[in-house]
């Protein structure tokens, strides 16, 4: 899609005539959710600023306000580009909670979103209509199931069955998981039902993008586009990797090919309670929201039907609710795979910073099918040039870990194993203090942790590591494992990292890293 030239809310940054020499990346410790501020410099001169997302799993205005006020001060109340990767609460809730701070005394030059957010586009509108209906169904299912599993009659009925207390616990856990899925991706009314798009995304589109003198442009990007020749970003090119534009890629959570994706924690720790719940959710997908075609429904006066309506746990409506997890997973994966994924390249050195939002396997795999207008810099052993996506991954020196260290947020062979640069560092937005309890057994994924620590040589920075363990038996605190891995760095590597890294102090609001061009 061609980039349109339209007025911005603030003057475009002036060209210094000199290439960018480094970027300072600040990861705000806002909970399990993304909020990044990036400053680009040429020598000591700040040339360009970028902000990526502002969200967390939960938090009131007071919680968000501390971080947003600091972010505004750091950016001097203006940002050249605001990137909003996708419509999930853990990426946009901050815009809702602090709408006043983002719409007053804060100027935005441009807003970047993915092609999937372009309102008015026929394809996008059709997709939004479809996903809206599915969200409504999920919200209704979560609300109805929660009400059902907590009624005295249902609890008594479950306890009367073989291993009844275990069944009751499992049903309640399932209900909690389903509610978490619903809360993550939609605004709900006071009755727990779907109330339209997330308020944070609406504020970005309807207020931040349309306020002030000369509203900022929203640019919608598609895979294969290259953003270049931006004043203030001399010597920098930005490659748009995702989201994919075909439904198959958007719907893919992982790969059926051995070694392509990371094993779920349920395969790494069999006693993982939440993994069992997710496994229960993973029923085969169906094209319809209903379990079967209406032509197979028994007439209302059929005596057999009464058998299945006399007890709530046998009721076919209730049984459908127990299969709603498949729908929840499809919605969640679809929205994650619609993340705007960007590879920021420093042209002279070829070094790359990768910001993939919450892209899951379907998006990662699609990057390798992009028909770029140029080949990669590197070559395979047989002398053939590498696909540019593989080459960009080979040259990645900074990786914003996708989807909070979950098993489906980072591709294995087509992702992390291609990040072979000696200077690789990674930041992950995971915080057990601000997360749904049902996610704690899947985040962090221990296989990804092990690979990240190996390939970064300990240059892995997590929002907060309180309560995080490296091993399944929870004997090795993650903080200790990171420290011991860093202790194995060479003297030169250790000094360079210590110089570039700004670790959090007690109650600090962020972690920072200087990335050299």
Beta strands, then each sheet from edge to edge (+ up, - down):
strand 1: 22-28
strand 2: 36-42
strand 3: 45-52
strand 4: 78-83
strand 5: 107-114
strand 6: 217-221
strand 7: 226-227
strand 8: 236-242
strand 9: 341-346
strand 10: 352-355
strand 11: 396-400
strand 12: 425-428
strand 13: 460-462
strand 14: 501-502
strand 15: 510-516
sheet 1: 6+ 5+ 4+ 3+ 2- 1+ 15- 14+
sheet 2: 7+ 8- 9+ 10- 11- 12- 13-
end
